[in-house]
Amino acid sequence: MTNFMKKFYTVLIFVFLPLVVCGQDLTKFTLGGYVDTYYSWDDDKNGNPIRQFSSIVPYREEFRLNIAQVSLKYNDTKVHGVLTMHYGDIPSVNWPANQQFVQEAYAGFSPAENLWIDAGYFLTHIGAEGLLPKGNFFNTLALATYYEPFYQSGVRVSYEFSPKVYGSLHLLNGYNVFADNNKNKSFGLTIGVKPAKNLEIIYNNLVGNEISSGSGGKTRMYNNLVFKFSPSSKVDFLLGADLAFQERSSLTDSTASATMFSGLAGIKYKISKKVSATIRGEIFNDKDGFLSGEITDAAGKQTGLKAFGVTFGIEVRPVDNAYFRIESRYLSADKYQKIFNEDKNSRIEANTSIGIEF
């Protein structure tokens, strides 16, 4: 038995046993799972098995496990909770070493109708794409998503104003951290509207000092806008745009704020009930490198990552809860940013995956 399964069974015992003893209704619990496996390739043969900008399908030229996860959920009218434990390349590459097995763990209560207060570990509230391939058009994440936070810890207050309007407030330890890295907290907001049954517009943000203790604080404001539109049963559109600022972080003027903007646009067309084709365009511009890090370009200039990409994919769903995908991506940085092997500024990649949710 793996350490992952030992830990999960231990948690199940500690969660279930007291509830059984106290006479809780076990029908309010649901147990689910998800597994995704993959093989990836690219022409950036830099000697590192983990590919640059690859949180998902990160290892090249190996058959690998993206993720295997198990979720336990409890839902009642006044209390609820979620515990999700996971294993595989996604947590090993992206999660802190001492917390790799826990994806989400939170509990909440409802003090009034349509109002929930939750506390614990969450997946991020920011982004047009999610972390897990099952909820996205593609296995790979756009650069916009790659530099967004994946997880967060703190308190969330959410309220459904009407069937068409919802929102939430977040008090968090920080940007993509579980444990606090300074003595400040970050604040987040989500506002979502559904003006029509086939259209959803979401605004998210996160504001706080994200510099680790020991250095001067710098306030960061991260803004994220998402459009989801399905003009017909065969077509889904996804648009995402990010705009971020961080004070006193410009590479050319230490007193000026740095700016980052990024975006993605995806279209999914359902060729048949079981087959769909997808395309995504993306752009990322962090000229001051406060998110992507500083790069010395071919002209000897210090700058941050500036890049664009295009991705194509085919998905086959033999049944509703399983998929097979194959996709290819072209990713190109600024012509002076020779960030790939052999002093290239571009990369061609491909991957295939099989996933099932149960």
Secondary structure, 3 states (H helix, E strand, C coil): CCHHHHHHHHHHHHHHHHHHHCCCCHHHEEEEEEEEEEEEEECCCCCCCECCCCCCCCECCCEEEEEEEEEEEEECCCEEEEEEEEECHHHHHHCCHHHCCEEEEEEEEEEECCEEEEEEEEECCCCCCCCCHHHCCCCCCCHHHHCCCCEEEEEEEEEEEECCEEEEEEEECCCCCCCCCCCCCEEEEEEEEEEECCEEEEEEEEEEECCCCCCCCCEEEEEEEEEEEEEECCEEEEEEEEEEEECCCCCCCCCCCEEEEEEEEEEEEECCCCEEEEEEEEEEECCCCCCCCCEECCCCCEECCEEEEEEEEEEECCCCCEEEEEEEEEEEECCCCCCEHHHECEEEEEEEEEEEEC
